C-alpha cells in the first residue's frame, strides 16, 4: 500500500495498523510527519498495542502538539490583550480556533501561526495596536506590502519580536482577487463568543472556511490535514444541517460539497446521500491530496505542478497574474 | 530513496536516504559498530537529495532534507556528503527531540557519574572529551548531552566525534588505534575528520549516568577555575539547549533540577594536557 494511503487508513480505522511491519510503520510515520498529522495519528492510535519504538515516537509527537496547544492558547491571549483597547470583535481561525474551542479537530493538531479575523474597518486600529504591542513586519518589502493591502484577505504577516510567533490578520477568508467573495460581515456577525473576549466562527462557517482554504486558495499542499479538520468538524462536531445554504451564501457551495465528498471518500465521513454524486475532477483532487511518499517527499510531480498553476489561476485574473509574476521574477 | 542507511545512537534511531551511494558508504564505514533502530523503526529521517534531478550527475550538490529542515541551509558539494548526513542527523535531534532536554555539550562518565562540558564552538569540549576518554573515562558524546526529563539522568549519545583542524592531530595522538573517517577539507566549518568512539563505550551506550559536575571549559587561556553561580549556569544552559523552549514547563523543571544538583565551574586551560589535569583535580575534589 502506498504511504499516503497508509496514513488515511490509519486515521480512518486505527485498528488497521495491526498488520504493519517495520517498513510500513516507517512509511506511515514519515508521511504523517510531512503532512503535519503525526500528532493526530498519535491521538488516534492511543490505547492500541504498538511496537515500543512506535509508541515512543508517537509519545514525542504528543508532547510536541500538547506544548503547541499551550503556546497557541497563550498567543491568542496575547493578541486579545493587545487588541482589547480597539474594541472590535476578534475571531480566531483554523487551528487556534479548534484548540481554543476544544473541538475534536484540535486533538493532536499542530498549530502554527495565529490566524484572526477582524472587521475590515478596524484594520488600521488593529495594525497599530499590534505594532505597539511588539509585533513587527516579517519582511518589509514595498511591493509585497502594497500587494497585500490592495489585493489580499489579510495583512502582511506580523511576527512578535520576543515570542517569535506570527499573527495573520484577516478581514475576509479569500483574496479579493478571487472570483468567489465570501460574506465577511456575516462571518463576523454570526461568530460564537468563547466568553473570554475572543470568538470562533459559527459551525457552518468554520466548515466553509476550511473548505475555502482547501479548494479555493493555494495548491493543496498540506491538504490532507485540512481535509481531516473538515472530517472532524462534520463527523464529530456539527454535521451538515444548514451547511449547504450557508455555503451558497458565501459562494462556497461547490468547495464545501467537494470537501464533503472527499472526506467521505477518504475518511468515511457521514454525509447526506444526495451529496454523494460523481464528480469528474474529484479523482484529480484525491490524487493531489495523496501525493506524498514514505520518505516525506512530494510525489507525483506533474499533478503537484498542475495544482500549483491552478492556485495562481484561481487567485487572480490572467492579466493581473502576468503582471504580478513579472514583477516578482524581475525582483528575483 | 535509492540508497539507504539506518542506525541507532543512544535512544534515537535515524534513517538516511540518499540519491548517491558515496555518503551511505561513508556512513556504513563510520557506524559499523553501532546498533540498528529499535523495532526497525527510526525516530528521524534525513534525506540527501540532489537540488535538481540533473545535479545528481553534474557538479553534484547535496540538499539536506528530512522531518525537520532549515529553509536557509545551503547545499553542500557531494565530496562533503558525509558532513551533510551528520548535519542532517544533528538537526533532526536538535529540532525534533522531545524525550530529553538537549544540551549542546560533551559528556564523559566515571563510576556511574557524568561530567558535562559545554561551551561555544572552539572552546575545546570535543577535544577534551576525547582526551578524557583516552585517560580512561567513558565517552558519552561530544555534540549533545541528553538529560532524561523523568529521571534527570544523562543519556549517552556517542556519535562519531567531529574533530576540526588542530583537534584532529590531538585525537590521533591520543587514540592512535581509533577508526577515523575520511578528511573533509574546506568545509564551511574548516577541515573536518570524524573519529569513531571506542567500541567498549559504544557497547555501553544505553547506560545512563547521574550528572555530577558541569564545566564551562575555555581552551587557550592560562589555567584558571571560577565558580559559576546557579543563575548564570541556568541562563547559559538555556542558550546551549536546542529544545528548551519547545519543551515548555518540563524543560524549565529539568534544567532547574540539573543546576541545583551539580556544581558548575568555568575552567580556562592552555593546552590539552593541563585541561585533563584540571578536570581530574576538580573531579577528585567533588
Interface residues (C-beta under 8 A of the other chain):
Chain A: X21 X22 X23 X25 X26 X29 X30 X33 X34 X51 X52 X53 X54 X56 X57 X59 X60 X63 X64 X67 X70 X71 X295 X296 X297
Chain B: X1 X13 X15 X17 X37 X38 X39 X40 X41 X42 X43 X45 X47 X49 X65 X66 X67 X96 X97 X98 X99 X246 X247 X248 X250
